[in-house]
Amino acid sequence: MGQKVGIPQGLLFFDYYPLWKEFFSELGAEIVLSSKTNKDILDRGVSTCVDEACLPVKVFHGHVCDLKDRVDYLFIPKFISIYKKEFICPKFLGLPEMIKNSIKDLPPIIDIHIDLRKSKINIVNSIIKGGKYFTPSLIKISSAYNKAFKYYEKYIKLLNQGIIPMDAIKMYNSSITHKTKDNDNKPKIMILGHSYNLYDEHISMNVIKKINNKGINIITPEMIDENKARKYSSKLPKRMFWSFGSKIIGSAFAIMEEIKLDGIVYVSSFGCGIDSILLDIIERRSRKETIPFTLLTIDEHTGEAGVNTRIEAFIDMIKWRKKNEAHISTHG
Ligand code: SF4
């Protein structure tokens, strides 16, 4: 068995896991995942992380605690920029340092820099740095990365076909014969938010499945092709320089224009500065298009019963509206 590389199931896990898994596996490493988020992970994250951090960053700390004693390395890349001339939230920039300062007795951290602000050249050096933990051969590293990138593209294709990341991760290794987005008469709700809030079943309290189980078709930002989302977000009067913002706003605008949407649910972490701007822009646009909008703000104190009630009330309203939309109101 190769050396064990621990990958925490938090933050950008749902965005890049297939890429990193394939890369390190090709280099002979054994991948160890933290457990899925649960109460213990949440509690350990809250107790080790600084109070000011948002919920997903606290949860990430919990995942590191869960992994640290059973791996040879922890993989915590330092994300600076994932798109030319754009940034992502500064919390990602300081993540490896935050972890080192908050949690004791850590194994060595592979903290390669992901910085595509100026060009893609930087990524080559980072990949080489990451690969050298396992082999001195540049040829092996390059071949492992090329192979991993192909898997990653396959994964993104699955997401664009309407498969949610939790399912796509399970199936990305198999042949591609999958369902596409349903095109029936069921109500359609777009669920917006950062991937680590939407797809982490504990953080989101399983909001995707809860809504889907009520006979609603769901659409999430990851189901929209990136170029299309960028085209729509470029229509904003000012350039959106946060990559997550561009993705969330662009995919919401694309869906609002292209299909008849019945509602929007935005899942946001309490205190997230980026979300406070995104959801305001999206809510204004949804009001203009008369699409019902609701916001679920989550933190470590959020109770599931309250979330369930909000979702049920929202869905009842949407179903009632859909049933009666052909009626002419007494006001004309
Ligand atoms: S974008 Fe918001 S939710 Fe995400 S890490 Fe930054 S502050 Fe937290």
Boltz pocket constraint, residues with backbone or C-beta under 6 A from the ligand:
constraints:
  - pocket:
      binder: B
      contacts: [[A, 54], [A, 55], [A, 56], [A, 57], [A, 89], [A, 90], [A, 91], [A, 92], [A, 194], [A, 269], [A, 271], [A, 272], [A, 273], [A, 274], [A, 275]]
      max_distance: 6.0
